[in-house]
Amino acid sequence: MHVGAFVPQGWRLDLVDVPEGRPQYEAMRDVALRLEQSGYDSLWLYDHFHTVPEARTEATFELWTGCTALALETKSIRIGQMVGCNMYRHPTLIAKMASCLDVISNGRFNFGLGAGWYEHEFTAYGFPFESAGTRLAKLDEALEIIIGLWTQDRFQFEGKHYKVGVGHTHDYHREPLVSDGAINHPKPVQKPHPPVWIGGGGEKKTLRTVAKFASYSNYGNDVASVNAKNEILDRHCENIGRDPDEIIRSVSLNVMVGPEQCLVEHFERLNFSKHDIEWQRNAALTGEPATIAERIIALRDQARVGYVLIYFPDAARGDSIERFAGEVMPHLR
């Protein structure tokens, strides 16, 4: 089983007690280096602009600039996105940035994409919050465009929502011409392209998109919920003639190594409401290393989970990163 962990970037109010500005980036960087030194397979960032569970006037570092900076700060650990929002950037731009990031990191990039869900953020930043069906249809087309731009020298696409490399235009000298496709160089280092991670477990559309494009899925956090989605994903794979075993199943977990009360006290210090603290308590995996390892091993052995992504609420302040690496991870390998 592979293990990755999230770097604090502010979205989950995990940089509020760090002085604003450069020190907050340095806190992110320091956690990234600790993850690399502790033997984690990958580090991960979210794609959000405003904090949760409420939008506060606190720092939230942007996904692509954060990934690029940490790729330069580290040497061996993989850099992942869980997951980029397709609606925040045009897929052609995403393909270009992803290719460049894979080159900058020398082939250490895990590309993640999803349809987006945080309506508050869409509205605040001026992005139209279209229906779930439209967002999912755009995600499907976007992945075809992105992979096409990664793998073809000149790429053309005409879909319901996007048109790429097609149409009448003018060259540099203002001479008329017909476009013969969009060019995306440099190509990614990884061949045929960086692994695609798709977040979400929507049974009719999202998992069908996973079956078509993904190397990794990400849904659920317990054996029953993961297995339920696994069965549906397997059927989508079979319907298109793909081997379901080609897709590695992953889950994201909130973990704090230590007593549950430490988790409660952590969120009390961040001024979370009682309601939100209770939600965090119910969503998190806490306790001694043996207890945590047992839960994750069950996901591996009973639900085919091959990759676990850990969010440590105390990453910037506590020792869960090192304790998990030393006392839990050896049981998962």
C-alpha positions in Angstrom: 0.0 0.0 0.0 1.2 3.5 -0.9 0.8 6.4 1.5 0.6 10.1 0.8 -0.2 13.1 3.1 -1.5 16.6 2.6 0.6 19.7 3.2 -1.1 22.5 5.2 -2.1 25.2 2.7 -4.6 27.2 4.8 -7.8 25.9 3.3 -8.6 23.9 6.4 -7.5 26.7 8.7 -4.2 24.9 9.3 -2.0 28.0 9.0 -3.9 30.5 11.1 -1.4 30.6 13.9 1.6 31.1 11.6 2.6 34.8 10.8 1.0 35.9 7.5 2.9 35.8 4.3 6.2 34.1 3.6 6.3 32.3 7.0 3.1 30.5 6.0 4.7 29.2 2.8 7.7 28.2 4.8 5.4 26.1 7.1 4.0 24.4 4.0 7.6 23.8 2.7 8.8 22.4 6.1 5.9 19.9 6.2 6.7 18.8 2.6 10.3 18.2 3.6 9.3 16.3 6.7 7.0 14.1 4.6 9.9 13.4 2.2 12.3 12.6 5.0 9.8 10.4 6.8 9.3 8.1 3.7 5.9 9.1 2.5 5.3 8.3 -1.2 3.6 11.6 -2.1 2.5 15.0 -0.8 -0.8 16.5 -1.8 -2.6 19.9 -2.1 -6.2 20.9 -2.4 -7.7 23.3 -5.0 -9.6 25.9 -3.0 -9.6 29.7 -2.5 -11.6 30.2 0.7 -11.2 28.5 4.1 -13.7 25.9 5.5 -15.9 25.3 7.4 -16.4 29.0 7.1 -14.8 31.6 4.8 -12.5 33.6 7.0 -10.0 36.3 6.0 -7.2 33.8 6.3 -4.5 32.6 3.8 -5.3 29.8 1.3 -2.5 29.0 -1.0 -3.3 28.3 -4.7 -2.9 24.8 -6.0 -0.7 25.1 -9.1 1.8 27.6 -7.7 2.0 25.6 -4.5 2.7 22.4 -6.4 5.4 24.0 -8.5 7.1 25.6 -5.5 7.1 22.3 -3.6 8.4 20.4 -6.6 11.4 22.7 -6.5 11.9 22.3 -2.8 11.8 18.5 -2.8 13.9 15.9 -4.6 12.1 12.5 -4.6 8.6 12.6 -3.2 5.7 12.8 -5.7 3.5 15.9 -5.9 -0.2 15.3 -6.1 -3.5 17.2 -6.4 -6.7 16.0 -4.7 -8.1 17.3 -6.9 -7.9 20.3 -9.3 -11.2 21.9 -10.2 -11.8 21.7 -13.9 -14.2 24.7 -13.8 -11.5 27.1 -12.4 -9.3 26.9 -15.5 -9.7 26.0 -19.2 -8.6 22.4 -19.9 -6.0 23.6 -22.4 -4.4 25.7 -19.8 -4.5 22.8 -17.3 -2.8 20.6 -19.9 0.0 23.1 -20.4 0.5 23.7 -16.7 0.5 20.0 -16.0 3.1 19.3 -18.7 5.4 22.0 -17.4 5.0 20.8 -13.8 5.8 17.2 -14.8 9.0 18.5 -16.5 9.9 20.8 -13.5 9.4 17.9 -11.1 11.2 15.4 -13.4 8.3 13.1 -13.6 7.0 13.2 -10.0 3.5 14.7 -10.8 0.2 13.0 -9.9 -2.5 14.9 -11.8 -5.9 15.2 -10.2 -9.1 16.6 -11.6 -12.7 16.9 -10.5 -15.9 18.7 -11.5 -15.9 21.1 -8.5 -18.5 21.4 -5.7 -17.9 24.5 -3.4 -20.6 26.9 -4.6 -19.5 29.6 -2.2 -16.1 29.8 -3.9 -17.5 29.7 -7.4 -19.7 32.7 -6.6 -17.1 34.7 -4.8 -14.5 34.3 -7.6 -17.0 34.9 -10.4 -17.2 31.4 -11.9 -20.6 30.3 -13.0 -21.9 27.4 -10.8 -23.5 25.3 -13.4 -25.6 22.2 -12.8 -23.9 19.1 -11.7 -24.7 17.4 -15.0 -23.0 20.2 -16.9 -20.0 20.3 -14.7 -19.6 16.5 -15.0 -20.0 16.6 -18.8 -17.3 19.3 -19.0 -15.0 17.2 -16.8 -15.4 14.3 -19.3 -14.5 16.5 -22.3 -11.7 18.2 -20.4 -10.0 14.9 -19.7 -10.1 14.0 -23.3 -8.6 17.3 -24.2 -5.9 17.2 -21.6 -4.7 13.7 -22.4 -4.9 14.5 -26.1 -2.6 17.6 -25.6 -0.2 15.5 -23.5 0.1 12.8 -26.1 -0.4 14.3 -29.6 1.8 16.9 -31.4 -1.2 18.7 -32.8 -4.6 18.2 -31.1 -8.1 19.0 -32.3 -11.3 18.6 -30.5 -14.9 19.6 -31.0 -17.4 18.7 -28.3 -20.6 20.1 -26.8 -18.7 22.4 -24.3 -15.2 22.9 -25.7 -13.5 23.4 -29.1 -9.8 23.2 -29.3 -7.4 23.6 -32.3 -10.2 24.0 -34.8 -11.3 27.1 -36.8 -10.3 29.9 -39.1 -7.6 32.2 -37.7 -4.5 34.3 -38.6 -0.9 33.5 -38.3 1.8 35.8 -36.7 1.9 37.9 -39.8 -1.9 38.3 -39.9 -2.2 35.9 -42.9 -5.4 33.9 -42.8 -5.2 30.2 -42.1 -7.2 27.2 -40.9 -6.0 25.9 -37.5 -4.5 22.4 -37.7 -4.5 21.9 -34.0 -3.2 23.1 -30.6 0.5 22.4 -29.8 1.5 21.5 -26.3 5.3 21.3 -25.7 7.2 20.4 -23.6 5.5 17.0 -23.3 5.3 15.4 -19.8 8.3 13.4 -18.7 6.0 10.5 -17.6 4.9 8.3 -20.5 2.4 8.0 -21.9 1.4 10.8 -19.5 1.1 11.6 -15.8 -1.2 9.3 -13.8 -4.8 10.7 -13.7 -6.6 10.8 -10.3 -10.3 11.6 -10.3 -12.0 12.4 -7.1 -15.7 11.7 -6.5 -18.0 8.7 -6.3 -21.1 9.8 -8.3 -22.3 6.5 -9.6 -23.8 7.3 -13.0 -21.4 9.9 -14.3 -18.3 10.4 -12.2 -17.4 6.7 -11.9 -18.0 6.3 -15.6 -15.5 9.1 -16.2 -13.1 7.3 -13.8 -13.5 4.1 -15.8 -12.7 5.9 -19.1 -9.7 8.0 -18.0 -8.3 7.4 -14.5 -5.4 5.4 -13.1 -6.6 6.1 -9.6 -10.0 6.6 -8.0 -10.7 8.4 -4.7 -13.9 7.8 -2.8 -15.2 6.6 0.6 -13.5 6.2 3.9 -14.7 2.8 5.2 -14.8 -0.7 3.9 -18.6 -0.8 3.2 -18.7 2.6 1.3 -15.6 1.8 -0.7 -16.8 -1.6 -1.7 -20.1 -0.3 -2.8 -18.4 2.2 -5.2 -15.9 -0.5 -6.3 -18.7 -2.7 -7.6 -20.2 0.2 -9.6 -16.8 1.2 -11.0 -16.1 -2.4 -12.0 -19.3 -2.5 -14.0 -18.5 0.8 -15.8 -15.1 -0.7 -16.7 -16.6 -3.9 -18.0 -19.1 -1.9 -20.1 -16.2 -0.2 -21.9 -14.0 -3.2 -22.1 -11.4 -2.1 -19.5 -9.9 -4.3 -16.8 -11.1 -2.9 -13.5 -7.8 -3.9 -11.9 -6.0 -1.2 -13.9 -7.6 1.4 -11.6 -6.0 1.7 -8.2 -8.5 2.5 -5.5 -7.6 5.2 -3.0 -9.2 6.8 0.0 -8.6 10.1 1.9 -8.5 9.9 5.7 -8.3 12.5 8.5 -5.8 11.1 11.1 -4.4 12.3 14.4 -2.1 9.8 16.2 -3.2 10.1 19.8 -6.3 10.4 22.0 -9.5 11.8 20.5 -9.4 14.6 23.1 -6.3 16.0 21.4 -8.2 16.4 18.2 -11.0 18.2 20.0 -8.6 20.5 21.7 -6.9 21.2 18.4 -10.1 22.4 16.8 -11.2 24.4 19.9 -7.9 26.4 19.6 -9.0 27.2 16.0 -12.4 28.5 17.3 -14.4 25.9 15.5 -18.1 25.7 16.5 -19.3 22.8 18.6 -21.1 21.5 15.6 -18.0 21.6 13.4 -15.9 20.0 16.1 -18.3 17.2 16.4 -18.2 16.7 12.7 -14.4 16.6 12.7 -14.4 14.2 15.6 -16.7 11.8 13.8 -14.8 12.1 10.5 -11.3 11.6 12.0 -9.4 8.4 12.8 -7.7 8.8 16.1 -6.1 6.6 18.7 -2.9 4.6 19.2 -0.9 3.5 16.1 -2.1 -0.1 16.3 -5.7 1.0 16.2 -5.1 3.3 13.2 -3.2 0.6 11.4 -5.9 -2.0 11.9 -8.5 0.3 10.3 -6.4 1.1 7.3 -5.3 -2.6 6.8 -9.0 -3.5 6.6 -9.4 -1.0 3.8 -6.5 -2.6 2.0 -7.5 -6.2 2.5 -11.2 -6.0 2.4 -11.8 -3.1 -0.1 -8.9 -3.3 -2.5 -7.5 0.1 -1.4 -4.0 0.5 -2.7 -3.3 4.1 -1.8 -4.2 6.1 1.2 -4.0 9.9 1.5 -3.7 11.2 5.0 -4.7 14.7 6.2 -3.0 15.4 9.6 -4.8 18.3 11.3 -1.7 18.8 13.4 0.8 18.6 10.5 2.3 22.0 11.1 2.2 21.8 14.9 2.4 18.2 16.1 4.1 14.9 15.6 1.5 12.8 13.9 3.5 12.8 10.6 6.5 11.1 12.3 4.5 8.8 14.5 2.4 7.6 11.6 5.5 7.0 9.5 7.3 5.2 12.3 4.5 3.2 13.9 1.7 2.8 11.4 3.3 2.8 7.9 5.4 -0.3 8.4 2.2 -2.3 8.9 0.8 -1.0 5.6 3.6 -1.8 3.2 
